[in-house]
Structures are given as C-alpha cells and as structure tokens.
Amino acid sequence: MRAHESNTPPPVRVVCAIIQRDAVFLAARRGPEVARAGLWEFPGGKILEGETGHQALKREIREELEVDIEIHERLAPSVHSYADITIELVPFVCEIRQGEPLPREHAEIAWFDTVSARALRWSPADMPVLEQYLALRQQHAFGSGNRHG
C-alpha cells in the first residue's frame, strides 16, 4: 500500500517563550550542530506526552536557560512546514521569576528591543510570532492586565 500525501503526520506541537524585561525581550541563536543553525528564535521546545503547554514551557526554559519563568499571555500559534518537519509553534509572553539566563542549548542569547530584533535572521516558524508580538506590543503592555479585544 502506498502512502498518500493526506497521510502526512500532524504538526509537532512546540512551545516558545517571549521573555520580556522592561523594553526588551530575549532571543536565542541556534548552534552550528542543529537544523537551521545560526538563526534566531524564541527559546522553547516540544510538548511531551502528558504535559500541558505551561508545564512544557517551564521545563524547557529551565533546561535551556536555567531560569524560572512566570507565564502571562498565550499568543496565536504559528504553523510552519520545513523540509523535514511541520511544527505548530505556541508562543507565550513571559517574565523571569528567578535566575539570570544562561545559553545552555544555544550558541548565544541576547536581549533585543523591537527595532534591533527586526534586523536578526529569524527561524521561519518564529517570524509570524515575532510580527504578532511586535504588533500587539504597540497596542498594550503585556502582563499588566491591559487587554484589547
């Protein structure tokens, strides 16, 4: 029996953290040994079986950055198909509760404002998340209770 295109596997669910600090947010550059090497992304990872999105994000950020986060707001997911995988990226706006981030799984991490972030070479799945976040950031302050619409 031949496989049909309609039998493509569902997207892999991945969470990411848009970690804010005052007027800047954190981005991470992928290392040379992984797919999409050198591109910038929001830190995060796969949701494991039995985990909620919040649990997965807190676990991934603890593993990748050695910090504990407070999750404020979920943004709209982004679905992107790469040659090797399709992912559904579920972003959350967060703040660090405890610790100072360290790049345990990335080549580099850095804080960016809205202007400097646009100049980075972003992973394609993260681009819609970045644009959504920047647009919403112009409308209101995340985590402050000021929600529109």
N, C-alpha and C positions, 0 to 999 in steps of 0.2 A: 504494500500500500504506500502510495506517495504522500509526502507531507504537502499540505496546501498552505498558501500564504495566510489563510484565515486561521491557521493553527499556530500563529506566532504566539510566543509566551506573553503573558501580561507584563506590564512595566514593573520593574523593581522599584519598590517604594523606598525612598531615601528622604531623610530629614536634613535640614540645614539651619544653622543659627546665624541670624544677623545680629551680632553682638554690638550694642551701642555703648558709647561712653561720651557723654556731653555731645559735641557736634560732630563726632567721628564714629566710624564703625570698623570692625575687624574683618580683614580678608586674609586668605591663606593661599600661597603659591604651591602648586603641586610639584613634587620632587621629580628628578630625572628618571626614576625607575618605575614610574606608573604611567598608565594611559593618560593622554592629554597633559603630558609633562610640561611644566613651566607656565601653565595657565593659572589664573587666579580663580578662586571660588570661595563660597561661604563654607566654613567648616561644618562637618556633619558626617552622616553615614547611613547605612542600611538599617531598616527596622527589622529586628529579628522576630521570629515566630513567638507569639505570646506577649510582645511588647506593645505598648501604646507609643504614639509619636513622641509624647513628652518624655517617657522613660528612655526611648532610644536616643533622643537628642541629649538628654542629660548624661547618659552613659558615653556616647560618642565624644562629647565635648570634654568630659573628664579624661578620657583616654587620649584624645588628640592634643589638648591644650592644658590639662591639669588644673582646670578651674571648675567651680560650681556655678551654675547659671540660674537665673530666675527667668522664666518664660512669660512674656507679656501677651503677645498677639500672634495669631496664625494668619498668614497671608495666603493668597490663592496659589495652588500648586502649579508647577510648570512641567509639562511632559515633553521630553526630548529623546529622539532616536539617534543614537550613534551607530556606527557600522557594527559594533559588537554587542550593544545592549540598548534597551529603551528604559529610561528611568522616569519616574514621577517624583519630582523634587518638591517636598513640602516645607516651605520656609516658616520660621518663627522668629519674631523680633524678641531679643533677649538682652539681659544685662548680667554682668558678672556679680555674683553674690560673694564669692570668696576666691582669693588667689590672684595671681598675675599670669597671663597666658604664656605658655612656652610651646614652641613648634616641635612637638614630639613625632608627628607624622607628615609634616610639610617641610618644604625647603626653606620657607620663610613665612612669617606672619607680620602684618603691619596694620596700623590704624590709618584710615583714609577719610577725607571729607568728600562731599558729593562731587566736587569738581575733579579732584585727583583720582577718584575711583573710576570715573569715565575714561580716563587715559590708560587704564590697565587692559591687558589682554585676558578677557574672562573666558572661562569654560562656557561653551554654548548653552548648556542647560541652566546656568546661573544668570545669563544675560536678562531673560524676562523677569527673573526675581529681582535683580538689581534695578531694572527700569521701574517695576511696580513699587519697590521700596522707595526709590527716589521721588516718584510722583506722589506717593502717599505722605512722605515726609514733608513735602511742601504744603500739604493740606493740614496736617496736625502733628502734634508731638506724641510719639508712641509711649505707651506705658503711663500716660498722665490722666487717662480717663476721658480725654477729649476725642470722641469718635464721631466721624461724619457718616451719614447714610446708613 
